[in-house]
Amino acid sequence: MTRHPVSLDAASATSTAVALSGIETWLRRAPDDVIASLAISAYGAPTPRALSWARELISDLRYYSAVMSFAVRTADPEEEPPF
């Protein structure tokens, strides 16, 4: 399977970063039964491995949201550098 690069304009990238951040924040604060439900939907049972996967997914969402936000800020010539 060949993956082709996808181009996003700044508005789409910003919207995606905000959406990922919102989902990540909601999941991080979600009750344990919500995380168990997510684990069940992927693994069929809330096993320790499935719960670990669900928590890793939440962490990944935080990472991708931050990366996209940084990329948008870096690409914006009017934005001050973050460092």
Contact map, one row per residue, 1 for C-alpha under 8 A:
11100000000000000000000000000000000000000000000000000000000000000000000000000000000
11110000000000000000000000000000000000000000000000000000000000000000000000000000000
11111000000000000000000000000000000000000000000000000000000000000000000000000000000
01111100000000000000000000000000000000000000000000000000000000000000000000000000000
00111110000000000000000000000000000000000000000000000000000000000000000000000000000
00011111000000000000000000000000000000000000000000000000000000000000000000000000000
00001111100000000000000000000000000000000000000000000000000000000000000000000000000
00000111111110000000000000000000000000000000000000000000000000000000000000000000000
00000011111110000000000000000000000000000000000000000000000000000000000000000000000
00000001111111000000000000000000000000000000000000000000000000000000000100000000000
00000001111111100000000000000000000000000000000000000000000000000000000000000000000
00000001111111110000000000000000000000000000000000000000000000000000000000000000000
00000001111111111000000000000000000000000000000000000000000000000001100100000000000
00000000011111111100000000000000000000000000000000000000000000000001100100000000000
00000000001111111110000000000000000000000000000000000000000000000000000000000000000
00000000000111111111000000000000000000000000000000000000000000001001000000000000000
00000000000011111111100000000000000000000000000000000000000000011101100000000000000
00000000000001111111110000000000000000000000000000000000000000001000000000000000000
00000000000000111111111000000000000000000000000000000000000000000000000000000000000
00000000000000011111111100000000000000000000000000000000000011011000000000000000000
00000000000000001111111110000000000000000000000000000000000011001100000000000000000
00000000000000000111111111000000000000000000000000000000000000000000000000000000000
00000000000000000011111111100000000000000000000000000000000010000000000000000000000
00000000000000000001111111110000000000000000000000000000011011000000000000000000000
00000000000000000000111111111000000000000000000000000000000000000000000000000000000
00000000000000000000011111111100000000000000000000000000000000000000000000000000000
00000000000000000000001111111100011000000000000000000000010000000000000000000000000
00000000000000000000000111111100000000000000000000000000010000000000000000000000000
00000000000000000000000011111110000000000000000000000000000000000000000000000000000
00000000000000000000000001111111011000000000000000000000000000000000000000000000000
00000000000000000000000000001111111000000000000000000000000000000000000000000000000
00000000000000000000000000000111111100000000000000000000000000000000000000000000000
00000000000000000000000000000011111110000000000000000000000000000000000000000000000
00000000000000000000000000100111111111000000000000000000000000000000000000000000000
00000000000000000000000000100111111111100000000000100110000000000000000000000000000
00000000000000000000000000000001111111110000010000100000000000000000000000000000000
00000000000000000000000000000000111111111000010000000000000000000000000000000000000
00000000000000000000000000000000011111111100000000000100000000000000000000000000000
00000000000000000000000000000000001111111111111001101100000000000000000000000000000
00000000000000000000000000000000000111111111110001000000000000000000000000000000000
00000000000000000000000000000000000011111111100000000000000000000000000000000000000
00000000000000000000000000000000000001111111000001000000000000000000000000000000000
00000000000000000000000000000000000000111111110001000000000000000000000000000000000
00000000000000000000000000000000000000111111110000000000000000000000000000000000000
00000000000000000000000000000000000000111011111001000000000000000000000000000000000
00000000000000000000000000000000000110110011111111100000000000000000000000000000000
00000000000000000000000000000000000000100000111111100000000000000000000000000000000
00000000000000000000000000000000000000000000011111110000000000000000000000000000000
00000000000000000000000000000000000000000000011111111000000000000000000000000000000
00000000000000000000000000000000000000110110111111111100000000000000000000000000000
00000000000000000000000000000000001100100000011111111110000000000000000000000000000
00000000000000000000000000000000000000000000000111111111000000000000000000000000000
00000000000000000000000000000000000000100000000011111111100000000000000000000000000
00000000000000000000000000000000001001100000000001111111110000000000000000000000000
00000000000000000000000000000000001000000000000000111111111000000000000000000000000
00000000000000000000000000000000000000000000000000011111111100000000000000000000000
00000000000000000000000000000000000000000000000000001111111110000000000000000000000
00000000000000000000000100110000000000000000000000000111111111000000000000000000000
00000000000000000000000100000000000000000000000000000011111111100000000000000000000
00000000000000000000000000000000000000000000000000000001111111110000000000000000000
00000000000000000001101100000000000000000000000000000000111111111000000000000000000
00000000000000000001100100000000000000000000000000000000011111111100000000000000000
00000000000000000000000000000000000000000000000000000000001111111110000000000000000
00000000000000001001000000000000000000000000000000000000000111111111000000000000000
00000000000000011101100000000000000000000000000000000000000011111111100000000000000
00000000000000001000100000000000000000000000000000000000000001111111110000000000000
00000000000000000000000000000000000000000000000000000000000000111111111000000000000
00000000000011011000000000000000000000000000000000000000000000011111111100000000000
00000000000011001000000000000000000000000000000000000000000000001111111110000000000
00000000000000000000000000000000000000000000000000000000000000000111111111000000000
00000000000000000000000000000000000000000000000000000000000000000011111111100000000
00000000010011000000000000000000000000000000000000000000000000000001111111110000000
00000000000000000000000000000000000000000000000000000000000000000000111111110011100
00000000000000000000000000000000000000000000000000000000000000000000011111111010100
00000000000000000000000000000000000000000000000000000000000000000000001111111000000
00000000000000000000000000000000000000000000000000000000000000000000000111111110000
00000000000000000000000000000000000000000000000000000000000000000000000001111111000
00000000000000000000000000000000000000000000000000000000000000000000000000011111000
00000000000000000000000000000000000000000000000000000000000000000000000011011111100
00000000000000000000000000000000000000000000000000000000000000000000000010001111110
00000000000000000000000000000000000000000000000000000000000000000000000011000011111
00000000000000000000000000000000000000000000000000000000000000000000000000000001111
00000000000000000000000000000000000000000000000000000000000000000000000000000000111
